[in-house]
Amino acid sequence: MRRDHFRFELPNELIARRPAEDRQGSRMLFLDSVSDDIKHQQFSDFLSHVKRGDLIVFNNTKVIAARLYGNKASGGKVEVLVERLIDAYSVQAHVRASKSPKTGNQIMFPEGFSAEMTGRDDDLFTLVFNNPVLEVLETIGHMPLPPYIDRSDTDEDKTRYQTVYADQLGAVAAPTAGLHFDEKMLEDIQAKGASVAFVTLHVGAGTFQPVRVDNITDHKMHSEWLQVSQEICDQVIKTKTDGGRVIAVGTTSVRCLETASRSGQIAPFEGDTNIFIYPGYRFNVVDGLLTNFHLSESTLLMLVSAFSGYHSIMAAYREAVSERYRFFSYGDAMFLLHNPNADQDIPE
């Protein structure tokens, strides 16, 4: 399976660089991938697809202000993007500078904060700060907007690049499908007789890592930390037993649920996952998926192709471009129903 199977052309002006005025203000493309039926709707129409007995699963990770700007002792500019918190004072981070800092080098930040580079593992540097990391980020950190949003972050991003239910600090990228939900939508979902549940996956900067190999099975998937509790497992099992559907909000929720059910039966899980879902994968838990539009040739486009069928997804993306949907993190949404035969729909 080649990377270029998942390529599509996207006009630059369709990249959403700012959020819609209201959280529910985006459009939504509905794809019933069994019938290949496409409907052009508003995100508020998501509620019409929710049924009594469904379980809607959200990722409650919270984005940290993970981008820092500083200087090396020599004066050279440095940009730090925290990837993962190790402990109260230490992180793994991406570091951009004209010359990469070496072990023992100091990075100086505003307000008297500093960090020492103590090690390196491939593209990630280990940094130890002179103050608690969360204090540093809260004081001088910037929201880590994705690379395709080519502007500086603003005060608006502090709230809009964050879900309304986020409460577990640790992500450096938002679980963007959840950005469409406001408190009223969450209340309305439960008023229809559906249940909600929360898993945690701390989204890393690796989510934007491109696939660089021609054969996608040679791609080395990034790892991210997740937690699926016993309570969630019980909710999933009850939902399935009672004939309800499990609907994941975002690909990160899918990765949580499918990681926890790799044995075929969902079970509590806490730790790193590098699960790579691409066409041919058989889903164990997820029946529906609310997601945004993903980058060309990305692992996330491969995941949704595995879920709804390669040809259905690529056709839906072509139509979304034609209908001028807004793409990526601050863009419009798709609601997908699982095609049970999608594992047979593999590009040749």
C-alpha angles and dihedrals in degrees: 000000000000129000091231090063085077098049122119133167116248124185109231092235091064092067106104107229096175133032124258114268091256128028091240091042098097128099122247130210112210116206122188094192094191092062095022087232113160124195126185108220144152121262089247086067089069086087091063090061094052115098133196108270096028120131115218112201121203132186107234097193115137123222116236122212087255104166118091132180121208146133138255117240087258089060099253116141119254131192117199125195111189110223102179139002111235099180138326093298106022136072143171109234147170111244124200119194138135086257122020113248117248130226109290095024118133125225115204121211133184121277092037096291120141141169136204121221104230104169149347135225111186106298095351126088125202111228127187115201128210090228133035108293096231090052090052093048094046091051104042107003125120126214107263100237114189118266093251091061094081100195139080118271119259137199088266090063091059089072105022096049087058131070118242090239098047112132109142110083117218115082125113093191128040124249086240102196087067093058089081094063124091128184092266093056090051090051092047092052091056092043087061090059098259123128129227128216135181130221124176128230118162102220112221132204086256088080086080093047109124124230103249101178123085094223105057093208087068091059116117106223119218120241127238132182118245142171129206112180130212088249091059091048090052091050092050093048092048092048092051093044091051092050097254129136130247109224117190120209103215136352090272090063088050091052090050095050096041093046090052091050101045090120089059094258122074115246135168114284134184123173142051125334129193095175111160113199117194135148111310093041116126113218118226103189118006120092101168135022132201108196144148127246113279137214123276113267092008128142089240092058087050090052095053089045088056090050102048104017129277098252094044093052096046090049090049091051091051089052092047090055091047091049090047100239116177113253139219133002101348093030139098128297140243126208112205132188116210116256106215089206095050092105087068093052100087124154115246 
